[in-house]
Amino acid sequence: MTKQYLAAIKNRRSQYALGKDLPLAEQEVTELIKEAIRQSPSAFNSQSSRAVILHGAQHEKFWEIVKNELQKIVPAENFAPTEEKVNSFAAGAGTVLFYEDQDVVKGLQENFALYADNFPIWSEHSTGIAQFAVWTALAEANIGASLQHYNPLPDAAVAAEWKVPASWKLRAQMPFGSHQGEFSEKEFMADEDRFIVQ
């Protein structure tokens, strides 16, 4: 079991060459994402992680919003590489928008005042775990993905478009789709610089 789990983690890589030909039906992908988030641990079992799961045209609309927001801050003469990058995400089949519910965080701060300063930090832990769980689950299903952080640029437009509750804070975006390219070799820093074992 341990070897299988580590193999799954190793299989999770950033895929930037995405296509729309998924090996699973749309509903199966949705359920996979939901279950991965459901099973992700959180401090005090707060279950603060939220997600907006976009498929097809809705997914493409999200990346159009991102592109429109980027055009406001990137000079026109330099926009071509940015547009190319955003288009590569839109070329996929879907996107998961990861949120953390700030009402949950505030409630925990009020109910457990002793740990109040830690709950925002633990919320960030929760979303990171949820993102990793979804990413690994998608990789296991032979679906490519990468993790992006265009927030807070599109936050307001996205909230209006998909009626996202005001208490949800956007933390990351994960475009996903079929594998349309190979992975580059992954390099690791030296263990002696990263680990202390006593």
Sequence and secondary structure as in RCSB ss.txt:
>XXXX:A:sequence
MTKQYLAAIKNRRSQYALGKDLPLAEQEVTELIKEAIRQSPSAFNSQSSRAVILHGAQHEKFWEIVKNELQKIVP
AENFAPTEEKVNSFAAGAGTVLFYEDQDVVKGLQENFALYADNFPIWSEHSTGIAQFAVWTALAEANIGASLQHY
NPLPDAAVAAEWKVPASWKLRAQMPFGSHQGEFSEKEFMADEDRFIVQ
>XXXX:A:secstr
 HHHHHHHHHH  B  SEES  SS HHHHHHHHHHHHHTS  GGG   EEEEEEEHHHHHHHHHHHHHHHHTTS 
GGGHHHHHHHHHHHHTSSEEEEEEEEHHHHHHHHHH GGGGGGHHHHHHHHHHHHHHHHHHHHHHTT EE  B  
TTTTHHHHHHHHT  TTEEEEEEEEEEEE S         HHHH    
